[in-house]
């Protein structure tokens, strides 16, 4: 999920009832990978623009 207001990307995996077992936040200056495409590396700056 892209959180424009807080300028970060949130990653939620493994849903369980009303929550997720895995939650992670990425701030500007950080990089992330997509679980299905681990060879692709994205920067939060690229996603948010800037």
Backbone as CSV, one residue per row, in Angstrom:
resi,resn,N_x,N_y,N_z,CA_x,CA_y,CA_z,C_x,C_y,C_z
1,UNK,0.847,-1.155,0.000,0.000,0.000,0.000,0.903,1.232,0.000
2,UNK,0.553,2.209,-0.816,1.316,3.447,-0.870,0.607,4.484,-0.013
3,UNK,1.315,4.980,0.990,0.764,5.973,1.895,1.353,7.332,1.513
4,UNK,0.600,8.067,0.710,1.074,9.356,0.208,1.242,10.371,1.340
5,UNK,0.285,10.414,2.259,0.329,11.397,3.348,1.573,11.254,4.210
6,UNK,1.955,10.009,4.526,3.132,9.792,5.378,4.396,9.538,4.573
7,UNK,4.271,9.546,3.232,5.417,9.362,2.340,6.155,8.052,2.609
8,UNK,5.410,6.944,2.622,6.011,5.630,2.814,5.205,4.568,2.090
9,UNK,5.801,3.387,1.982,5.143,2.229,1.383,4.968,1.198,2.481
10,UNK,3.768,0.656,2.594,3.463,-0.347,3.615,3.256,-1.694,2.932
11,UNK,3.804,-2.726,3.528,3.721,-4.077,2.986,3.002,-4.961,3.999
12,UNK,1.921,-5.580,3.577,1.136,-6.466,4.439,1.065,-7.836,3.786
13,UNK,1.376,-8.890,4.555,1.341,-10.267,4.042,0.719,-11.192,5.084
14,UNK,0.299,-12.317,4.604,-0.231,-13.402,5.430,-1.389,-12.943,6.318
15,UNK,-2.546,-12.666,5.698,-3.704,-12.246,6.488,-4.192,-13.338,7.433
16,UNK,-4.553,-12.926,8.639,-5.100,-13.819,9.650,-6.240,-13.081,10.343
17,UNK,-7.445,-13.586,10.194,-8.646,-12.968,10.764,-8.705,-11.481,10.419
18,UNK,-8.574,-10.589,11.378,-8.688,-9.151,11.133,-7.352,-8.430,11.109
19,UNK,-6.262,-9.168,10.880,-4.934,-8.567,10.921,-4.024,-9.277,9.921
20,UNK,-2.758,-8.939,9.964,-1.740,-9.579,9.135,-0.600,-10.050,10.023
21,UNK,-0.021,-11.206,9.677,1.111,-11.716,10.446,2.382,-10.938,10.130
22,UNK,2.462,-10.404,8.937,3.678,-9.731,8.495,3.329,-8.316,8.054
23,UNK,3.919,-7.316,8.705,3.735,-5.910,8.348,5.106,-5.253,8.290
24,UNK,5.300,-4.442,7.270,6.593,-3.766,7.139,6.372,-2.404,6.490
25,UNK,7.119,-1.412,6.918,7.067,-0.071,6.353,8.404,0.264,5.724
26,UNK,8.342,0.935,4.590,9.534,1.391,3.887,9.441,2.897,3.724
27,UNK,10.466,3.606,4.162,10.523,5.066,4.078,11.361,5.482,2.879
28,UNK,11.290,6.764,2.564,12.149,7.317,1.502,13.607,6.951,1.792
29,UNK,14.320,6.627,0.740,15.718,6.218,0.881,15.882,4.717,1.027
30,UNK,14.791,4.000,1.224,14.864,2.547,1.364,14.427,1.871,0.067
31,UNK,14.825,0.607,-0.071,14.461,-0.208,-1.222,13.605,-1.382,-0.774
32,UNK,12.805,-1.888,-1.704,12.000,-3.062,-1.399,11.942,-3.970,-2.605
33,UNK,11.631,-5.231,-2.358,11.435,-6.197,-3.430,10.017,-6.743,-3.334
34,UNK,9.529,-7.205,-4.464,8.206,-7.814,-4.528,8.387,-9.315,-4.348
35,UNK,7.633,-9.917,-3.469,7.808,-11.323,-3.130,7.759,-12.219,-4.372
36,UNK,6.864,-11.947,-5.287,6.724,-12.775,-6.488,7.839,-12.527,-7.506
37,UNK,8.520,-11.374,-7.401,9.573,-10.999,-8.339,10.780,-10.502,-7.556
38,UNK,11.444,-11.391,-6.859,12.528,-10.998,-5.961,13.736,-10.395,-6.671
39,UNK,13.813,-10.582,-7.988,14.937,-9.995,-8.721,14.683,-8.532,-9.083
40,UNK,13.483,-8.034,-8.809,13.153,-6.635,-9.066,13.279,-5.851,-7.770
41,UNK,14.088,-4.804,-7.801,14.345,-3.969,-6.632,13.783,-2.571,-6.904
42,UNK,12.894,-2.092,-6.033,12.269,-0.777,-6.196,12.660,0.136,-5.046
43,UNK,12.887,1.396,-5.361,13.151,2.352,-4.287,11.853,3.080,-3.956
44,UNK,11.681,3.406,-2.694,10.496,4.143,-2.254,10.466,5.494,-2.950
45,UNK,11.611,6.105,-3.147,11.673,7.395,-3.843,11.110,7.291,-5.255
46,UNK,11.413,6.200,-5.959,10.881,6.004,-7.303,9.361,5.837,-7.268
47,UNK,8.876,5.099,-6.297,7.436,4.849,-6.183,6.684,6.128,-5.859
48,UNK,7.205,6.904,-4.920,6.532,8.128,-4.481,6.811,9.316,-5.402
49,UNK,7.803,9.172,-6.247,8.182,10.264,-7.145,9.188,11.183,-6.472
50,UNK,10.339,11.234,-7.045,11.341,12.129,-6.473,12.694,11.550,-6.385
